[in-house]
Amino acid sequence: VSTASGRNGDGAGEDAGWNLDRRTFLRSALVGGAALAAGGLLDACGSSSGSKAKTSTSPTTGAPVAAPKKGGDLRVGLTGGSSSDTLNPFFGGISAIGTARAQQLYQPLVQLSNAAQVQYVLAESITPKGSTSLWTISCRKGVTFHNGKSFGADDVIYTLRTILNPKKPLGGATVLTPVDINGLKKIDDLTVEVPMKIPFGSFPEQLASFWYFLYIAPDGWTQADKPNGTGAFKYQSFTPGQQSVFVRNDNYWKSGHPYLDTVTILDFQDPTAVENALVSKAIDCTGQLSGSQMKILQSTPGIKALPSQTGAIEPFTMRVDKAPFNDVNVRQAFRYIVNRPEFITTTLDGFGTVAADVTSPYDPDFDSSLHREQDIALAKQLLAKAGYSRGLTVTLDTSLAINSSALNMATVFKQQASAAGVTVNINQVSAGDFFGPNYYTKAVFSQIYYDYSPYLAQVAQTFLPTSPFQETHFNDPQYTSLYNDANKTQNASTRKEIEYEMQKIDFNQGGYIIPCFVDSLDAYTTNLTGYQTGKVGEPLGNFNFEDYSFLS
Amino acid sequence: MTRYRQLRTGRRTGEPHPIVALLVQRVALGVVTLFVVSVVIFAATEALPGNAAVAILGHSAAPAQLHALERQLHLNRSAFDQYRSWISGVLSGHPGKSLANGMPVWSVVRPALANSIVLVLLAGVIGSIVGVMLGALAALRKDSPLDHVLSVIALAVTALPEFVVAIVLIVVFATVVWHIVPAVSLVPPGTHAWSEPRQLILPVATLVVVIVPYILRMTRAATVEALESDYVEMARLKGLPTWRVLAVHALPNAVAPIVQVLGLSLLYLAGGIVVVEFVFAYPGIGQSLVSAVSNRDVPVIQMTVLLLAGFYVFVNIVSDVVALLATPRRRLPR
């Protein structure tokens, strides 16, 4: 940016006389300095190597023993905010900081708890009626919106219809595709009947895993209205890209909660600035830290650095319909290339757990018997079988838009792959372009990031021919019909068997390389309590600030 | 008075005053420059990969959602249409609305601009005073240990990018060694940076540290030259005290190059604040520009860069005019 400004200056001043040379010289010297500074900045952002032993990440809580103290103003610092942010409930999940704000104001019917299990929030129950093609949602009694209106069936119907508007589908629409929007029926003030176009046995968990796109808005709410939800905190002020302030909702339906008077969420652009703000106590907590920052904060007095093991993944994605990955031997070879423990140490400073190319470790139907270790000999053998005995060259499209660790991961994969005779050319795509039409879901070999989802929800988003986020273009008729079968059955053990079979297909044929589950790294001042570790991957224990309180 | 009389008598009839002529020429050139800048910046933002809709939706950009938002933001119009409607808006005083949040561009840019102006002015004024004083002192004590120490420090600091300077200041004064000043400048929206002056200390100090060496070295060189002249020799022989020789005889003749370097330093500050604002999370124009670029928020980028370009043009004209006024032999027509 400095360079651009310098260029404008050049046009602006056509100097007369002897000043010209010196000025030009000086300016270029200054601009050079600025460029150096920018370089230093990038270095600082990119550095998170180091190979120390993995620290303990066992789930601990900061749960207080005595009754939580009332009052206090919480200041939360997070990066990733932008001037395009809104408090629109339907855009709650676009960024972590967006979720942090929405999570205070709004509530969904169900969400994933910090243990990554389906948890009822505004719904009292969501049950199939006869078959998995018809569902009944019972709303929680006695819940009111911030403006005093009581919550009920109309709000649920309005929300679903707004999200599924065929002319302007919103983020949550990708989850709700089976819902027959025209058949939504209000049974009474607190009950809604939801018919499906196809059997949808995983309805509750799919709602829960994308809760941040499915917050309930009051009937008739439009973007022009003041934010109005049922959450523990009410809207006070919001300046996109800078800060937002929320105040306690005295009519909150969970008795005793929240403890804090206000929550202020501050937007930062630079991860180092957040760290400095926490150390100098300008904020009370932050998340999304890097492994190297975490190591520093773990030894900083007055700070509690709390890593959470999660089910979040940062896979390499291989397009199964394009060469060389249309040959399953190549895909399997690439999976055997990865030295997973080393991958975790070098790319995440040890803050991760080993994965075996299958998603959703906290799903009750997760097959934990699947393991995969590095096997270069086998990888070479598989590559030879695919006709690449003399080596293979691939291009890996990566971007910092995926995650701050994406580039490190690409580099480590490149190194590990060279042992099997695979040459990886890394193509770094600019952050503004990656999710545009040219790369994401077009790239043959790339990377992506997902928070934890229950298994069938993850499959629905990524591995079916109808999935909205098809990085791999996986289209296996047997797999798809297994998915449909799993959604038809109401028998838990049948469903488990089907899901085990699907995970076998993922393990043996899938297009994801999932080296590890990525820890979520948060830090708090020691004066704060009530927070929890979270397995989903959202920072600061799903931003459950209603449970937070100050010690003094 | 004498100077003005000289000016008047030296002027040929029919020609405009040389300074007026210069001003007119420079302002005209400045307007052309700003126009060119607006075109260049528009072309540059068009060349940026991605667009505002992709930037807003990120990973959640499923094709249907993306197209809906692109339509809503009118991103499907031609580049020429977008430029024309923007530039006519600017000329009529309505620079449009931010693509990112639909707020009027001016209301997005104004608070950030005010914060940045404060930062640049404070750093500029403090840096100038410190730099000129140290430079004059070094010139006066030329080749003394003090002069050498100042020169070496100035050189060393020149080699440091402001990012490093900022980190060092943070580590020493805010996080690790002492906790005496805030490490970040958290300015609540609606208030201004100066309502909590402590937050200005480190950003201003960083910029001062970065610009002082240039001013110091330039002032020293210009003053040394002046001190070696015949009229200073004469003043010394008359027995005038040193401070008077320096302040009344030497410095005024060194003003022209010093003004030029002050102007340059101000220009540099206007670019340098981008990094400093980033490090301190200072809500100024640099930070708003960075976020506008990452959002592909073209109207805000345009407005901000146009303001920066305007500032460059203005400071260039002012410093040229002041330098010319301070150099009697060069302001006369030849």
Boltz contact constraints between the chains, C-beta under 6 A:
constraints:
  - contact:
      token1: [A, 1]
      token2: [B, 274]
      max_distance: 6.0
  - contact:
      token1: [A, 2]
      token2: [B, 271]
      max_distance: 6.0
  - contact:
      token1: [A, 2]
      token2: [B, 274]
      max_distance: 6.0
  - contact:
      token1: [A, 5]
      token2: [B, 271]
      max_distance: 6.0
  - contact:
      token1: [A, 5]
      token2: [B, 308]
      max_distance: 6.0
  - contact:
      token1: [A, 8]
      token2: [B, 37]
      max_distance: 6.0
  - contact:
      token1: [A, 8]
      token2: [B, 309]
      max_distance: 6.0
  - contact:
      token1: [A, 8]
      token2: [B, 312]
      max_distance: 6.0
  - contact:
      token1: [A, 9]
      token2: [B, 267]
      max_distance: 6.0
  - contact:
      token1: [A, 9]
      token2: [B, 312]
      max_distance: 6.0
  - contact:
      token1: [A, 11]
      token2: [B, 33]
      max_distance: 6.0
  - contact:
      token1: [A, 12]
      token2: [B, 33]
      max_distance: 6.0
  - contact:
      token1: [A, 12]
      token2: [B, 312]
      max_distance: 6.0
  - contact:
      token1: [A, 12]
      token2: [B, 313]
      max_distance: 6.0
  - contact:
      token1: [A, 12]
      token2: [B, 316]
      max_distance: 6.0
  - contact:
      token1: [A, 13]
      token2: [B, 316]
      max_distance: 6.0
  - contact:
      token1: [A, 19]
      token2: [B, 260]
      max_distance: 6.0
  - contact:
      token1: [A, 26]
      token2: [B, 264]
      max_distance: 6.0
  - contact:
      token1: [A, 30]
      token2: [B, 268]
      max_distance: 6.0
  - contact:
      token1: [A, 33]
      token2: [B, 161]
      max_distance: 6.0
  - contact:
      token1: [A, 34]
      token2: [B, 271]
      max_distance: 6.0
  - contact:
      token1: [A, 36]
      token2: [B, 161]
      max_distance: 6.0
  - contact:
      token1: [A, 37]
      token2: [B, 161]
      max_distance: 6.0
  - contact:
      token1: [A, 37]
      token2: [B, 162]
      max_distance: 6.0
  - contact:
      token1: [A, 37]
      token2: [B, 163]
      max_distance: 6.0
  - contact:
      token1: [A, 37]
      token2: [B, 275]
      max_distance: 6.0
  - contact:
      token1: [A, 40]
      token2: [B, 161]
      max_distance: 6.0
  - contact:
      token1: [A, 40]
      token2: [B, 163]
      max_distance: 6.0
  - contact:
      token1: [A, 41]
      token2: [B, 163]
      max_distance: 6.0
  - contact:
      token1: [A, 82]
      token2: [B, 291]
      max_distance: 6.0
  - contact:
      token1: [A, 82]
      token2: [B, 295]
      max_distance: 6.0
  - contact:
      token1: [A, 83]
      token2: [B, 100]
      max_distance: 6.0
  - contact:
      token1: [A, 83]
      token2: [B, 101]
      max_distance: 6.0
  - contact:
      token1: [A, 83]
      token2: [B, 291]
      max_distance: 6.0
  - contact:
      token1: [A, 84]
      token2: [B, 56]
      max_distance: 6.0
  - contact:
      token1: [A, 84]
      token2: [B, 100]
      max_distance: 6.0
  - contact:
      token1: [A, 84]
      token2: [B, 101]
      max_distance: 6.0
  - contact:
      token1: [A, 84]
      token2: [B, 295]
      max_distance: 6.0
  - contact:
      token1: [A, 94]
      token2: [B, 58]
      max_distance: 6.0
  - contact:
      token1: [A, 94]
      token2: [B, 60]
      max_distance: 6.0
  - contact:
      token1: [A, 168]
      token2: [B, 68]
      max_distance: 6.0
  - contact:
      token1: [A, 169]
      token2: [B, 64]
      max_distance: 6.0
  - contact:
      token1: [A, 171]
      token2: [B, 60]
      max_distance: 6.0
  - contact:
      token1: [A, 174]
      token2: [B, 62]
      max_distance: 6.0
  - contact:
      token1: [A, 239]
      token2: [B, 189]
      max_distance: 6.0
  - contact:
      token1: [A, 240]
      token2: [B, 101]
      max_distance: 6.0
  - contact:
      token1: [A, 241]
      token2: [B, 291]
      max_distance: 6.0
  - contact:
      token1: [A, 242]
      token2: [B, 189]
      max_distance: 6.0
  - contact:
      token1: [A, 242]
      token2: [B, 283]
      max_distance: 6.0
  - contact:
      token1: [A, 268]
      token2: [B, 281]
      max_distance: 6.0
  - contact:
      token1: [A, 269]
      token2: [B, 278]
      max_distance: 6.0
  - contact:
      token1: [A, 270]
      token2: [B, 278]
      max_distance: 6.0
  - contact:
      token1: [A, 273]
      token2: [B, 184]
      max_distance: 6.0
  - contact:
      token1: [A, 273]
      token2: [B, 281]
      max_distance: 6.0
  - contact:
      token1: [A, 276]
      token2: [B, 170]
      max_distance: 6.0
  - contact:
      token1: [A, 276]
      token2: [B, 175]
      max_distance: 6.0
  - contact:
      token1: [A, 276]
      token2: [B, 183]
      max_distance: 6.0
  - contact:
      token1: [A, 276]
      token2: [B, 184]
      max_distance: 6.0
  - contact:
      token1: [A, 277]
      token2: [B, 184]
      max_distance: 6.0
  - contact:
      token1: [A, 279]
      token2: [B, 175]
      max_distance: 6.0
  - contact:
      token1: [A, 280]
      token2: [B, 174]
      max_distance: 6.0
  - contact:
      token1: [A, 280]
      token2: [B, 175]
      max_distance: 6.0
  - contact:
      token1: [A, 280]
      token2: [B, 179]
      max_distance: 6.0
  - contact:
      token1: [A, 280]
      token2: [B, 183]
      max_distance: 6.0
  - contact:
      token1: [A, 282]
      token2: [B, 182]
      max_distance: 6.0
  - contact:
      token1: [A, 282]
      token2: [B, 184]
      max_distance: 6.0
  - contact:
      token1: [A, 282]
      token2: [B, 186]
      max_distance: 6.0
  - contact:
      token1: [A, 430]
      token2: [B, 49]
      max_distance: 6.0
  - contact:
      token1: [A, 432]
      token2: [B, 49]
      max_distance: 6.0
  - contact:
      token1: [A, 432]
      token2: [B, 50]
      max_distance: 6.0
  - contact:
      token1: [A, 432]
      token2: [B, 55]
      max_distance: 6.0
  - contact:
      token1: [A, 432]
      token2: [B, 296]
      max_distance: 6.0
  - contact:
      token1: [A, 433]
      token2: [B, 49]
      max_distance: 6.0
  - contact:
      token1: [A, 433]
      token2: [B, 50]
      max_distance: 6.0
  - contact:
      token1: [A, 435]
      token2: [B, 54]
      max_distance: 6.0
  - contact:
      token1: [A, 435]
      token2: [B, 58]
      max_distance: 6.0
  - contact:
      token1: [A, 435]
      token2: [B, 59]
      max_distance: 6.0
  - contact:
      token1: [A, 435]
      token2: [B, 61]
      max_distance: 6.0
  - contact:
      token1: [A, 436]
      token2: [B, 50]
      max_distance: 6.0
  - contact:
      token1: [A, 436]
      token2: [B, 54]
      max_distance: 6.0
  - contact:
      token1: [A, 468]
      token2: [B, 62]
      max_distance: 6.0
